[in-house]
Amino acid sequence: MVLFLSSNLLKRASTSGVAASAILPADLGGEPLEKLKTSTRQVEGVTIVDLSGRITLGEASVVVRDVINDLMGKGNKKILLNLVEVNYIDSSGLGVLVSSFSTVRSQGGELKLVNLSKRIGDLLRITKVYSLFDVKDDEAAAVASFFRAA
């Protein structure tokens, strides 16, 4: 990440003992950058991946891709991404969601989304990615949707 800092901010940083290169968004009054956290659980034969944090360029995108690939490698074909605690997705994050969908589908599986915030839902709609996924608002309905006849 590259930050362009004003000379006043650099002066404040240097007088407070903080190196300019160590200034993070939290130091600028913003939110600290969260690492993406994942956990998986099984509900009625569906693997639910709970995601928390930001899905962005770099490590977070790799984490999502690796979790999906690992699950598919273990034979998990019904995957539900729970985005209830995802507060931000950038273009790279959108790309990894689409790529994961394609990977799962090409191997005979299903990937669905549940619990999108309004902000994330709007982003997926604006970018036309929303229509690619089966998106549910409720986890029980999402799990049940894997077992309905097509």
HELIX and SHEET records of a PDB file:
HELIX    1   1 SER A    7  THR A   15  1                                   9    
HELIX    2   2 ALA A   20  ALA A   22  5                                   3    
HELIX    3   3 PRO A   25  LEU A   28  5                                   4    
HELIX    4   4 GLU A   59  GLY A   73  1                                  15    
HELIX    5   5 SER A   91  SER A  106  1                                  16    
HELIX    6   6 LYS A  118  ILE A  126  1                                   9    
HELIX    7   7 TYR A  130  LEU A  132  5                                   3    
HELIX    8   8 GLU A  139  SER A  145  1                                   7    
SHEET    1   A 5 LYS A  37  VAL A  43  0                                        
SHEET    2   A 5 VAL A  46  ILE A  55 -1                                        
SHEET    3   A 5 LYS A  78  ILE A  89  1                                        
SHEET    4   A 5 GLU A 110  VAL A 114  1                                        
SHEET    5   A 5 ASP A 134  LYS A 136  1                                        
END                                                                             
